[in-house]
């Protein structure tokens, strides 16, 4: 019960600070800009710590749920008595975009490992495909894959069987990722 009282006190203090910022017309400048900077870093950090090496299970939906359940709830509290409360939809779209972008970047950096683990890593490919329905990162993936293949597979001493196995896994995973075949070309 003591912790609950302490939490109520903290919330009251935060609400008081928000009210003072609004009275001084500094809420947008101080809170919104600070929040934007902080949330970008927090999204990348959360994705890397929780989902970076997780390929066997879908992860994107859980990251989006974190935004919807935790971050947006906090924003609703922050904007409760402000005109910005009507902009929660805009914030939701922005935060989802940040998750899709960061998640896509994270998966593309690990695409070689995802391909090596395919078909066990199919969930990671499907997560990336869902990101691509909202953002277009095909050129970045092509560049990343070319570099990875040159460094890690296409060099003297690489076993021919490994090269062929990875080639087949690459085709299968990229067909799943991009049924149009643009990335394969």
RAKA-V460660 format. One record per pair of residues at least 24 apart in sequence whose C-alpha atoms are under 6 Angstrom apart, sorted by the first residue. I is the first residue (numbers start at 1). J is the second residue. If there is no record, write none. Layout:
I_J, I_J
This chain:
55_121, 55_124, 56_120, 56_121, 56_123, 57_123, 58_123, 60_127, 100_131, 104_128, 108_141, 115_169, 115_170, 125_177, 129_177
